[in-house]
Amino acid sequence: MKRVLAFLILCTALAVVRIVLMVLAVVLLLALVHAFVTRPRETLVFLGTLALSSLAVAQPLAFIAGAVILASTLAVTGRLRRADR
């Protein structure tokens, strides 16, 4: 009987932890939406940095390709902005 009770307590604790993690995920998603509405440029830079850093850990070759594409895009748009002025 004690094992069954311990198992039920463990299941309840795990359910509470799952609910807390789900609430935390929703709050973080809402914070991201709020940040995107108030400061879109900084939020997009943050998301880009987050994506590139995760690529650097998971796929180094994809990170190098992404960094090259990002650098070339910044170089081209920088030159276009200077030509417009």
N, C-alpha and C positions, 0 to 999 in steps of 0.2 A: 504494500500500500504506500510505503514511503517513497518508493521509486516512481510510482505513478504520480504522486503529488509533486515530486521534484521535476518530473517530466512536464507536467502541466505548468508549473511555475516557470520553467525554462522556456516553454512555448510562449507564454504570456510576455515574458521579458523580451524575447526576440520580436514579437509582434509590436511591442511598444517601440523598440529600437527602429524597426522598419517604418513605423508611422512617423517617428521623429525625423528620420532621414528623408522621407517623402516631403514632409513639411519644409525642411531645410532646402530641398531642391526647388520647391515652388517659390519660396522666398527669394532664393538666388536668381531664379528666372525672372521674377517680378523686378528685382533690383537691376537686372541687366536691361530689361525693357525701359525702366525709368531712366537709366543712364543713357540709353540710346535716344530717348526723347529729349533729354536735357542737354546732353553733350554727344552728338552723333560722331563727330570726328575722333574724339578721344576713345570712344567705345569701339569704333572700327579698328583703330590702331591697336587697342588692347586685344581684340579678337584675332587680328592678324598676327600679332606677336605670340599669342597663345597657340595658334595653329602652327606657326613655324617652329616654336620650341617643342611642341609635341612631335612634329615631323623629325626634328633633329634627334630625338631620342628613339623613335620607332623606325624611321627610314632615313638614314643619313644621305643616301643618294637623292631621294625626293627632296630633302631639305636643301641640298646644294642646288638642285634645279629650281626650286621655289625661290631661293635667295637670288639666283641669277635673273629669273623672270622679274622679281620685284625690283631689283637694282636697275635693270634695263627699262622697266616701266617708269620708274622715278626719273631716270636720266632723260627719257624721251619727253615726258610731260614737263619736266623742268626746262628743257630746250624750247618746247612749244610755248610755254608761258613767257619766256624771255623774248621770243620772236614776236609775240603779240604786242608787247609793250613797245 
